[in-house]
Amino acid sequence: MQNAALRAVGLDDWRYQLLPLPPALFAETVRALAPAGFRGINVTIPHKQAALGLATAASDRARAIGAANTLVFDPPAGITADNTDAPALIAALPVPARNRSALVLGAGGSARAAIWALREAGAEPVHVWNRTRERAERLAAELGARPSAGDGVQADLLINCTAVGLGAADDPFAELPLSADALREYECVVDLVYGERETRLVRAARERAVPVVEGRELLVRQGALSFEQFTGRPASVATMRQAVAAPR
């Protein structure tokens, strides 16, 4: 996706690459990237909070969220952190968030971005559920949300920020606090999980005629915002969508 966007703007000598990192090596590796010629990185599970901690400067939203998914290297100034997950979510919603309620599933870096983004966009109330109740309570207290047991919560928007669905065999309804038929109660279902095919959560929502936002769309939108910070040029969102949808 990013390499297709680079080619579209003529940056043929730039490359975007996958760099798997265990948590124990995250900090020392990231500090070595700028001297090695890297302009920046996108950060995903489980490094988003650690990424913010490494930054020497950060956007207001990254600081408020407490997690970053984008680091830009600017030697000798240092590392600037941002969170493009938050604006990508709000831009992708098919309905305005203002005055709508939401249930956010999860308590990691993506959930932090979702809760902050929804609150900033005027959603009220925003509930947060996590398998570990204490994590949901801490996150809710930090970001002005409401901890929830999950079942029985009335909300307009459902945002899945858990890793459920990353595996092809995962049954989201075995691990999440709702049934497939309960999806009918929502105006929109958003699943941050992405892969080669739509997730079972997205498929179940579509089968019940509930509008959905797939993880691949959020991947494209946040990636386009990161691309512009890395390169200083507008990203071709259409090119990025085509690259994500292309068979592998």
Buried (B, 14 or more C-beta within 10 A) or exposed (E): BBBBBBBBBEBEEBEBEEEEBEEEEBBEBBEEBBEEEBBBBBBEEBBBBBBBBBBEBBBEBBBBBBBBBBBBBEEEEBBBBBBBBBBBBBBBBEEEBEEBBBBBBBBBBBBBBBBBBBBBBEBBBBBBBBBEBEBBBBBBEBBEBBBBEBEEBEBBBBBBBBBBBEEEEBEBBEEBBBEBEBBEBBBBBBBBBBEEEBBBBBBBBBEBEBBBBBBBBBBBBBBBBBBBBBBEBEBBBEBBBBBBEEEE
